[in-house]
Amino acid sequence: MADQVRDTQTSMAPKVRLSHEKHAHHVDLDHIEGIEPNLETYTAIMATNKPNPRGPGYIKLYLLAGMVFLCSTMTGFDGSLMSSINALPNYTRYFGLPSDGNASTGIVFAIFQIGLMCGSLFVWMTDWYGRTWHIFFGCLGVCIGTIITALATNLPMFIGGRFLLSFFATCAQAAAPLYLVEISPAAYRGTIAGAYNTFYYVGSILATSSVYACHLHLADQGDLDWRVPLWLQLVCPGMVCLFIKFFPESPRYLIANDRHEEAREIITKYHANGDPNHPLVTLQMKEMLATVQGVPKATWKDLLDLKVLVETRSSRYRLMLNVAFSWFGQFSGNNIISYYLPLMLSGIGITDTNTILILNIVYSVIGWAFSVAGARLHDVVGRRKMLMGSTFGMTICLTLVAAGAAGKVEYGNSAAAIMSIVFIFVFGAVFAIGYTPMQPIYPAEVVSNKMRAKAMGTFGLTAGAAGFLNTFVGPIALSSIGYWFYVFFVFWDTFELGFMYFFFVETKGLTLEELDAIFEARNPRKASVAAKNVQKRIAKDEKATEGTIV
């Protein structure tokens, strides 16, 4: 078998490429075993023999993905939970925290980012025992951390519980998008895997709603109005723990561990609706064997070796995109708004606790609606256009938020304050439609199969560092320089827009293996744009040929 695999790889290596010929030849799909694993073949299959996305295999995939989505609720739940209970007098009084925030408030929030960074150091273990086990242990640890925080009697115990919670949440949340990216078909990867991060807002809505209900009915019952929502943090990770080990492993993990038939069965079931003779099954198996196989099974030394992240020009470019978008996703003004929305509302005159909690819920609902739409649009419009358009919109929104806040602070203008609030919510919608679906997905897409587990570790470390800077420095900056902090993000988001234009690669509609050819090009960004043009031309030619034959 090993010799056969090596022969297959040798014969196919030069064929996994992009074609820039002006007129592509019609691809013959009648002889399945003879098809070549390249962009032209994949495009021809999708143009003439596209699997039914409402077929039984795809329905099962959607249900599987839906359970994995619950992993994403954990960060959203925590962010909105802490933002909401930070507005509760019973909570701040119990732990001796000032209502307007200080360094202790920052530590309570920022410890989550520290745990996130520490947890990211262990993402490589998904290459050892698999993606689903890492998700299981992560969710189990979140349950343990939640119990500690819910029972906390002092601030150090509360902070310690939050560290454990975030550490294990990172294990689950790093493995979950990696798993979804690897198991989803290329045509719908942005929609299926992208929908994962939209459940950040589901967690946010659940947290904020529970805090609002508990404050409304339990505010006079001691500390129950903030402890009960903490206990509810058990629900989603508990459900994932119960079901995740009934799910199949990532086919790319199975290929890397010489479990080829299991991988073929998964591709057949979930990508071809159970048809083992579908050309897409053969194509994807050949692609995965050509790019994932060919090296001995990873040893402990290999699992810990980080050279794979920087060993070639291609891998360094991939790592640059992984790190850049990991930082952008946490450091574009979004964390300041989501974590410190109550303080921002207070700064422009809205101080009623119930009003603040309701506005938190509305902010999350708007974010969820737009992020769900964005998940689909990323597979229609493309990653580059969506991200650049969103970044431009965020820059405009932050400019108006800063202007409105300045008008309120400097001149006492109530209309300016209302404008500021309105554009805080518009900012949330614009961020959600472009960034939220891709936050953990794009960093996983742009790296190769052998880099992916370790690169998701760098994703976690980078996002954690950006989040820590935001959440720890945020309250200090807001109290010290006020609206000028928003002005800073106006300039920073402008820089992000330029960086995306010149360097970001389009990944829409390309298999993970086809992206290898993109990153081997001299200019990957230009190569990805050219590849999309090739796909459009081939799809048009195939349909025209099919129409002529009919």
C-alpha positions as CSV (number, residue, x, y, z in Angstrom):
1,M,0.0,0.0,0.0
2,A,2.8,2.4,0.9
3,D,4.5,1.8,-2.5
4,Q,1.2,2.4,-4.2
5,V,0.6,5.6,-2.4
6,R,4.1,6.9,-3.3
7,D,3.6,6.0,-6.9
8,T,0.3,7.8,-6.9
9,Q,1.8,10.9,-5.4
10,T,4.7,10.9,-7.8
11,S,2.4,10.7,-10.8
12,M,0.0,13.3,-9.5
13,A,2.4,15.8,-7.9
14,P,2.7,18.0,-11.0
15,K,-1.0,17.7,-11.8
16,V,-2.3,19.5,-8.7
17,R,-1.9,22.9,-10.3
18,L,-3.7,25.9,-11.7
19,S,-4.3,26.3,-15.4
20,H,-4.1,29.8,-16.9
21,E,-4.7,28.7,-20.5
22,K,-7.2,30.8,-22.3
23,H,-9.3,27.9,-23.6
24,A,-9.6,24.9,-21.3
25,H,-10.3,21.4,-22.7
26,H,-13.5,19.6,-21.8
27,V,-12.8,17.4,-18.8
28,D,-13.9,13.7,-19.3
29,L,-15.6,12.5,-16.1
30,D,-16.7,9.2,-17.5
31,H,-13.6,7.4,-16.5
32,I,-13.5,8.1,-12.8
33,E,-10.2,6.5,-11.8
34,G,-8.4,8.4,-14.6
35,I,-9.5,11.9,-13.5
36,E,-6.7,14.3,-12.6
37,P,-6.8,16.1,-9.3
38,N,-6.6,19.7,-10.4
39,L,-8.7,22.9,-10.4
40,E,-10.2,22.1,-13.9
41,T,-11.5,18.7,-12.8
42,Y,-13.1,20.0,-9.6
43,T,-14.8,22.8,-11.4
44,A,-16.1,20.5,-14.1
45,I,-17.5,18.1,-11.5
46,M,-19.3,20.9,-9.7
47,A,-20.6,22.3,-13.0
48,T,-22.0,19.0,-14.3
49,N,-22.3,16.6,-11.4
50,K,-22.8,18.7,-8.3
51,P,-24.1,16.7,-5.3
52,N,-27.5,17.7,-4.0
53,P,-26.9,20.0,-0.9
54,R,-30.3,18.8,0.4
55,G,-29.4,15.1,0.0
56,P,-29.3,12.7,3.0
57,G,-25.6,12.9,3.5
58,Y,-25.6,16.7,3.6
59,I,-28.5,16.8,6.0
60,K,-26.5,14.5,8.3
61,L,-23.5,16.8,7.9
62,Y,-25.6,19.8,8.9
63,L,-26.9,18.1,12.0
64,L,-23.4,17.0,12.9
65,A,-22.1,20.6,12.4
66,G,-25.0,22.0,14.4
67,M,-23.8,20.1,17.5
68,V,-20.2,21.2,17.0
69,F,-21.4,24.8,16.7
70,L,-22.3,24.7,20.4
71,C,-18.5,24.9,21.1
72,S,-18.7,28.4,19.7
73,T,-21.3,29.5,22.2
74,M,-18.7,29.4,25.0
75,T,-16.8,32.5,24.2
76,G,-20.0,34.4,23.3
77,F,-21.6,33.3,26.5
78,D,-18.6,34.4,28.6
79,G,-18.1,37.7,26.9
80,S,-21.7,38.8,27.3
81,L,-22.1,37.2,30.7
82,M,-19.2,39.2,32.1
83,S,-20.3,42.3,30.3
84,S,-23.8,41.9,31.7
85,I,-23.0,40.9,35.3
86,N,-20.5,43.7,35.4
87,A,-23.5,46.0,35.3
88,L,-25.1,44.2,38.3
89,P,-24.7,46.0,41.7
90,N,-24.9,42.6,43.5
91,Y,-21.9,41.3,41.6
92,T,-19.7,44.3,41.8
93,R,-20.5,44.7,45.5
94,Y,-19.8,41.1,46.3
95,F,-16.3,41.2,44.9
96,G,-15.6,44.8,45.8
97,L,-15.3,46.0,42.2
98,P,-16.0,49.7,41.3
99,S,-19.0,50.1,38.9
100,D,-16.9,52.2,36.5
101,G,-14.1,49.6,36.1
102,N,-10.5,49.5,37.2
103,A,-7.4,47.2,36.9
104,S,-9.2,44.5,38.9
105,T,-12.1,44.6,36.4
106,G,-9.6,44.3,33.6
107,I,-7.9,41.2,35.2
108,V,-11.3,39.5,35.6
109,F,-11.9,39.9,31.9
110,A,-8.3,39.5,30.7
111,I,-7.7,36.2,32.6
112,F,-9.9,34.6,29.9
113,Q,-7.4,35.7,27.3
114,I,-4.5,34.4,29.3
115,G,-6.2,31.0,29.6
116,L,-6.9,31.2,25.9
117,M,-3.2,31.7,25.1
118,C,-2.1,28.9,27.4
119,G,-4.7,26.5,25.9
120,S,-3.4,27.3,22.5
121,L,-0.1,25.7,23.3
122,F,-1.8,22.3,23.3
123,V,-3.7,22.4,20.0
124,W,-1.0,20.2,18.4
125,M,-2.5,17.3,20.4
126,T,-5.2,17.1,17.8
127,D,-2.6,15.6,15.5
128,W,-1.9,12.9,18.1
129,Y,-5.3,11.6,19.2
130,G,-7.7,13.3,16.8
131,R,-10.0,16.3,16.6
132,T,-13.0,14.9,18.3
133,W,-11.1,13.8,21.5
134,H,-9.7,17.3,21.8
135,I,-13.2,18.8,21.6
136,F,-14.4,16.3,24.2
137,F,-11.7,17.0,26.8
138,G,-12.0,20.7,26.2
139,C,-15.8,20.8,26.8
140,L,-15.3,18.6,29.9
141,G,-12.8,21.0,31.3
142,V,-15.1,23.9,30.6
143,C,-17.7,22.2,32.8
144,I,-15.2,21.9,35.6
145,G,-14.1,25.6,35.3
146,T,-17.8,26.7,35.3
147,I,-18.5,24.9,38.6
148,I,-15.5,26.6,40.2
149,T,-16.6,30.1,39.1
150,A,-20.2,29.5,40.1
151,L,-19.2,28.5,43.6
152,A,-16.5,31.2,44.0
153,T,-16.5,32.9,47.4
154,N,-13.7,35.4,46.7
155,L,-12.1,37.1,43.7
156,P,-9.0,34.9,43.4
157,M,-11.2,31.8,43.3
158,F,-13.4,33.4,40.7
159,I,-10.4,34.4,38.5
160,G,-8.9,30.9,38.9
161,G,-12.1,29.3,37.7
162,R,-12.2,31.6,34.7
163,F,-8.6,30.7,33.8
164,L,-9.5,26.9,33.8
165,L,-12.7,27.7,31.9
166,S,-10.9,29.6,29.2
167,F,-8.0,27.1,29.0
168,F,-10.3,24.2,28.2
169,A,-12.6,26.3,26.1
170,T,-9.6,27.0,23.8
171,C,-9.0,23.3,23.4
172,A,-12.5,22.8,22.2
173,Q,-12.7,26.0,20.2
174,A,-9.4,25.5,18.4
175,A,-10.3,21.9,17.4
176,A,-13.9,22.5,16.4
177,P,-13.3,24.9,13.5
178,L,-10.3,22.8,12.4
179,Y,-12.6,19.8,12.3
180,L,-15.4,21.6,10.4
181,V,-13.0,23.0,7.8
182,E,-11.6,19.5,7.2
183,I,-14.9,17.7,7.0
184,S,-16.9,20.3,5.0
185,P,-17.1,20.1,1.2
186,A,-15.3,23.0,-0.5
187,A,-18.4,24.4,-2.2
188,Y,-20.1,25.0,1.2
189,R,-17.1,25.3,3.5
190,G,-17.7,29.0,4.1
191,T,-21.3,28.4,4.9
192,I,-21.0,25.3,7.1
193,A,-17.7,26.1,8.8
194,G,-18.5,29.8,8.8
195,A,-21.8,29.3,10.6
196,Y,-19.8,27.9,13.5
197,N,-18.6,31.2,14.8
198,T,-22.1,32.8,14.4
199,F,-23.1,30.7,17.5
200,Y,-20.9,33.1,19.4
201,Y,-24.0,35.3,19.3
202,V,-26.2,32.5,20.4
203,G,-24.1,32.1,23.5
204,S,-24.2,35.9,23.9
205,I,-28.0,36.0,23.6
206,L,-28.4,33.2,26.1
207,A,-26.0,34.8,28.6
208,T,-27.5,38.3,28.4
209,S,-31.1,37.1,28.5
210,S,-30.4,34.9,31.5
211,V,-28.7,37.8,33.3
212,Y,-31.6,40.1,32.5
213,A,-34.3,37.6,33.7
214,C,-32.3,36.8,36.8
215,H,-31.8,40.5,37.7
216,L,-35.5,41.2,37.1
217,H,-36.7,38.4,39.4
218,L,-33.8,37.6,41.7
219,A,-32.1,40.9,42.4
220,D,-33.4,40.9,46.0
221,Q,-32.3,37.3,46.5
222,G,-28.6,38.0,47.4
223,D,-26.2,36.9,44.8
224,L,-28.5,34.6,42.8
225,D,-29.0,37.1,40.0
226,W,-25.4,36.6,38.9
227,R,-24.6,33.1,40.1
228,V,-27.5,31.4,38.2
229,P,-26.3,32.7,34.8
230,L,-22.8,31.3,35.7
231,W,-24.3,27.8,36.3
232,L,-26.0,28.0,32.9
233,Q,-22.6,28.1,31.3
234,L,-22.6,24.3,31.8
235,V,-25.4,23.6,29.3
236,C,-23.7,23.8,25.8
237,P,-20.3,22.2,26.6
238,G,-22.2,19.5,28.5
239,M,-24.3,18.6,25.4
240,V,-21.2,18.5,23.2
241,C,-19.5,16.1,25.8
242,L,-22.4,13.7,25.5
243,F,-22.5,13.5,21.7
244,I,-19.1,14.4,20.1
245,K,-17.6,10.9,20.3
246,F,-20.5,9.5,18.2
247,F,-19.2,11.7,15.3
248,P,-16.7,10.6,12.6
249,E,-13.2,11.9,12.7
250,S,-11.7,14.4,10.2
251,P,-11.0,12.6,6.9
252,R,-7.7,14.4,6.6
253,Y,-6.7,13.2,10.1
254,L,-7.6,9.6,9.1
255,I,-5.6,9.9,5.9
256,A,-2.6,11.1,7.8
257,N,-2.9,8.0,10.1
258,D,-3.2,5.5,7.2
259,R,-7.0,5.0,7.7
260,H,-7.8,5.5,4.1
261,E,-11.0,3.5,3.8
262,E,-12.5,5.3,6.8
263,A,-11.7,8.6,5.1
264,R,-13.3,7.4,1.9
265,E,-16.5,6.3,3.7
266,I,-16.8,9.8,5.3
267,I,-16.3,11.6,2.0
268,T,-18.8,9.3,0.3
269,K,-21.4,9.7,3.0
270,Y,-21.1,13.5,3.6
271,H,-19.9,14.9,0.3
272,A,-21.5,12.6,-2.2
273,N,-24.8,11.6,-0.4
274,G,-23.6,8.0,-0.1
275,D,-22.6,7.5,-3.8
276,P,-19.2,5.7,-3.8
277,N,-18.9,6.1,-7.5
278,H,-19.3,9.9,-7.6
279,P,-16.2,11.5,-9.2
280,L,-15.9,13.9,-6.3
281,V,-15.0,11.0,-4.0
282,T,-12.2,9.8,-6.2
283,L,-10.9,13.4,-6.8
284,Q,-10.8,14.3,-3.1
285,M,-9.2,11.0,-2.1
286,K,-6.5,11.5,-4.8
287,E,-6.0,15.1,-3.6
288,M,-5.7,14.1,0.1
289,L,-3.3,11.2,-0.7
290,A,-1.1,13.5,-2.8
291,T,-0.8,16.2,-0.2
292,V,-1.3,14.6,3.2
293,Q,0.4,11.2,2.7
294,G,3.9,10.6,1.7
295,V,5.6,11.0,5.0
296,P,5.9,8.6,8.0
297,K,3.3,8.8,10.7
298,A,4.1,11.7,13.0
299,T,6.2,10.9,16.1
300,W,6.2,12.9,19.3
301,K,9.2,14.8,18.0
302,D,7.2,15.7,14.8
303,L,4.2,16.7,16.8
304,L,6.3,19.2,18.8
305,D,8.3,20.5,15.9
306,L,7.3,24.0,14.8
307,K,9.6,24.2,11.8
308,V,6.7,23.2,9.6
309,L,5.2,26.7,10.1
310,V,8.2,28.5,8.6
311,E,10.2,25.9,6.5
312,T,9.3,27.3,3.1
313,R,8.3,30.7,1.6
314,S,4.8,29.3,1.0
315,S,4.4,28.2,4.7
316,R,5.7,31.6,5.9
317,Y,3.1,33.4,3.7
318,R,0.4,31.2,5.1
319,L,1.5,31.8,8.7
320,M,1.5,35.6,8.0
321,L,-2.2,35.4,6.9
322,N,-3.1,33.2,9.8
323,V,-1.5,35.5,12.4
324,A,-2.7,38.7,10.7
325,F,-6.4,37.7,10.6
326,S,-6.2,36.2,14.1
327,W,-5.1,39.7,15.3
328,F,-7.5,41.6,13.1
329,G,-10.4,39.5,14.4
330,Q,-9.8,40.6,18.0
331,F,-8.3,44.0,17.5
332,S,-10.6,46.0,15.3
333,G,-12.7,47.8,17.9
334,N,-15.0,44.8,18.4
335,N,-13.9,43.6,21.8
336,I,-14.0,47.1,23.3
337,I,-17.6,47.4,22.2
338,S,-18.8,43.9,23.2
339,Y,-17.0,43.7,26.6
340,Y,-17.5,47.3,27.7
341,L,-20.8,48.2,26.1
342,P,-22.3,49.0,29.6
343,L,-19.5,51.5,30.3
344,M,-19.8,53.0,26.9
345,L,-23.6,53.4,27.4
346,S,-23.0,54.9,30.8
347,G,-20.5,57.4,29.3
348,I,-23.2,58.8,27.1
349,G,-25.9,59.0,29.7
350,I,-27.6,55.5,29.7
351,T,-27.2,54.2,33.3
352,D,-30.4,52.2,34.0
353,T,-29.4,48.5,34.5
354,N,-32.4,47.0,32.8
355,T,-32.0,49.3,29.8
356,I,-28.3,48.4,29.5
357,L,-29.1,44.6,29.6
358,I,-31.8,45.0,27.0
359,L,-29.5,46.9,24.7
360,N,-26.9,44.1,25.2
361,I,-29.5,41.5,24.1
362,V,-30.4,43.6,21.0
363,Y,-26.7,44.0,20.1
364,S,-26.3,40.3,20.2
365,V,-29.4,39.5,18.2
366,I,-28.4,42.0,15.5
367,G,-24.9,40.4,15.4
368,W,-26.3,36.9,15.1
369,A,-28.7,37.8,12.2
370,F,-26.0,39.5,10.2
371,S,-23.3,36.9,10.9
372,V,-25.6,34.1,9.7
373,A,-26.2,36.0,6.5
374,G,-22.4,36.6,6.3
375,A,-21.6,32.9,6.5
376,R,-23.6,32.3,3.3
377,L,-22.4,35.4,1.6
378,H,-18.7,34.3,2.0
379,D,-19.5,31.4,-0.3
380,V,-21.3,33.7,-2.8
381,V,-19.3,36.9,-2.8
382,G,-15.9,35.6,-1.6
383,R,-13.7,36.1,1.4
384,R,-11.6,39.0,0.1
385,K,-14.6,41.2,-0.9
386,M,-16.5,40.5,2.2
387,L,-13.6,41.2,4.6
388,M,-12.5,44.3,2.8
389,G,-16.1,45.7,2.6
390,S,-16.7,44.9,6.3
391,T,-13.4,46.6,7.3
392,F,-14.3,49.7,5.3
393,G,-17.7,49.9,6.9
394,M,-16.2,49.4,10.4
395,T,-13.9,52.4,9.8
396,I,-16.8,54.6,8.9
397,C,-18.9,53.4,11.9
398,L,-16.1,54.0,14.4
399,T,-15.5,57.5,12.9
400,L,-19.1,58.3,13.6
401,V,-19.1,56.7,17.1
402,A,-16.1,58.8,18.0
403,A,-17.7,62.0,16.6
404,G,-20.9,61.3,18.5
405,A,-19.1,60.5,21.8
406,A,-17.1,63.7,21.4
407,G,-20.3,65.8,20.8
408,K,-21.8,64.4,24.0
409,V,-18.7,64.8,26.1
410,E,-17.5,68.2,24.8
411,Y,-20.8,69.9,24.1
412,G,-23.5,67.9,25.9
413,N,-25.2,67.2,22.7
414,S,-27.9,64.5,23.2
415,A,-28.4,64.0,19.5
416,A,-24.7,63.2,19.1
417,A,-25.0,60.7,21.9
418,I,-27.9,59.0,20.2
419,M,-26.0,58.9,16.9
420,S,-23.1,57.3,18.7
421,I,-25.3,54.5,20.1
422,V,-26.9,53.9,16.7
423,F,-23.5,53.4,15.1
424,I,-22.3,51.2,17.9
425,F,-25.0,48.8,16.8
426,V,-24.3,49.4,13.1
427,F,-20.7,48.6,13.8
428,G,-21.7,45.3,15.4
429,A,-23.8,44.4,12.3
430,V,-21.0,45.3,9.9
431,F,-18.4,43.4,11.9
432,A,-20.7,40.4,12.2
433,I,-21.4,40.0,8.5
434,G,-17.8,40.1,7.4
435,Y,-15.6,39.0,10.3
436,T,-17.6,36.7,12.6
437,P,-18.1,33.8,10.2
438,M,-14.4,33.8,9.2
439,Q,-12.6,34.5,12.5
440,P,-11.5,30.9,13.2
441,I,-12.2,29.6,9.6
442,Y,-10.0,31.7,7.4
443,P,-6.9,31.1,9.6
444,A,-7.5,27.3,9.2
445,E,-8.2,27.5,5.5
446,V,-5.0,29.3,4.5
447,V,-2.6,26.8,6.1
448,S,-1.7,23.4,4.7
449,N,-2.9,20.1,6.1
450,K,0.4,19.4,7.9
451,M,0.5,23.0,9.4
452,R,-3.2,23.2,10.4
453,A,-3.1,21.9,14.0
454,K,0.0,24.0,15.0
455,A,-1.3,27.0,13.0
456,M,-4.5,26.9,15.0
457,G,-2.3,27.1,18.0
458,T,-0.7,30.3,16.7
459,F,-4.3,31.5,15.9
460,G,-5.2,31.0,19.5
461,L,-2.1,32.7,20.9
462,T,-2.4,35.7,18.6
463,A,-6.1,36.1,19.2
464,G,-5.5,35.7,22.9
465,A,-2.8,38.3,22.9
466,A,-5.0,40.8,21.0
467,G,-7.9,40.1,23.3
468,F,-5.8,40.5,26.4
469,L,-4.5,43.8,25.2
470,N,-8.1,44.9,24.5
471,T,-9.7,43.7,27.6
472,F,-7.0,44.8,30.1
473,V,-6.1,48.1,28.5
474,G,-9.7,48.8,27.4
475,P,-11.2,50.1,30.6
476,I,-8.1,52.1,31.4
477,A,-8.0,53.7,28.0
478,L,-11.7,54.5,27.9
479,S,-11.5,56.2,31.3
480,S,-8.3,58.0,30.4
481,I,-8.7,59.2,26.8
482,G,-12.4,58.5,26.2
483,Y,-13.5,58.8,22.6
484,W,-9.9,59.2,21.4
485,F,-9.6,55.4,21.9
486,Y,-12.2,55.0,19.1
487,V,-10.2,57.3,16.9
488,F,-7.2,55.1,17.3
489,F,-9.2,52.2,15.9
490,V,-10.3,54.3,12.9
491,F,-6.7,54.5,11.8
492,W,-5.9,50.9,12.7
493,D,-8.9,49.6,10.7
494,T,-7.7,51.7,7.7
495,F,-4.4,49.9,7.9
496,E,-6.1,46.5,8.0
497,L,-8.0,47.4,4.9
498,G,-4.8,48.1,3.0
499,F,-3.2,44.9,4.3
500,M,-6.1,42.8,3.1
501,Y,-6.1,44.3,-0.3
502,F,-2.4,43.6,-1.0
503,F,-2.0,40.2,0.8
504,F,-5.2,38.3,1.5
505,V,-5.8,35.2,-0.6
506,E,-9.3,34.2,-1.9
507,T,-10.2,30.7,-0.7
508,K,-13.9,30.6,-1.8
509,G,-14.8,27.4,-3.7
510,L,-11.3,25.8,-3.6
511,T,-10.5,22.6,-1.9
512,L,-7.9,22.7,0.8
513,E,-5.5,20.8,-1.4
514,E,-6.0,23.1,-4.4
515,L,-5.0,26.0,-2.2
516,D,-1.5,24.5,-2.1
517,A,-1.0,25.5,-5.7
518,I,-2.2,29.0,-4.9
519,F,0.4,29.5,-2.2
520,E,3.2,28.1,-4.3
521,A,2.7,31.0,-6.8
522,R,5.0,34.0,-6.7
523,N,2.1,36.2,-5.7
524,P,-0.5,34.1,-3.9
525,R,-3.1,36.9,-3.8
526,K,-3.0,37.4,-7.6
527,A,-2.9,33.7,-8.1
528,S,-6.1,33.2,-6.1
529,V,-7.9,35.9,-8.0
530,A,-6.8,34.4,-11.3
531,A,-8.0,30.9,-10.1
532,K,-11.5,32.3,-9.5
533,N,-11.5,33.6,-13.0
534,V,-10.4,30.2,-14.3
535,Q,-13.2,28.5,-12.3
536,K,-15.8,30.9,-13.8
537,R,-14.6,30.3,-17.4
538,I,-14.5,26.5,-17.0
539,A,-17.9,26.3,-15.4
540,K,-19.3,28.4,-18.3
541,D,-17.6,26.2,-20.9
542,E,-18.8,22.9,-19.2
543,K,-22.4,24.2,-19.1
544,A,-22.2,25.2,-22.8
545,T,-20.7,21.8,-23.8
546,E,-23.4,20.0,-21.8
547,G,-26.1,22.1,-23.5
548,T,-24.6,21.3,-26.9
549,I,-24.6,17.5,-26.2
550,V,-28.2,17.6,-25.0
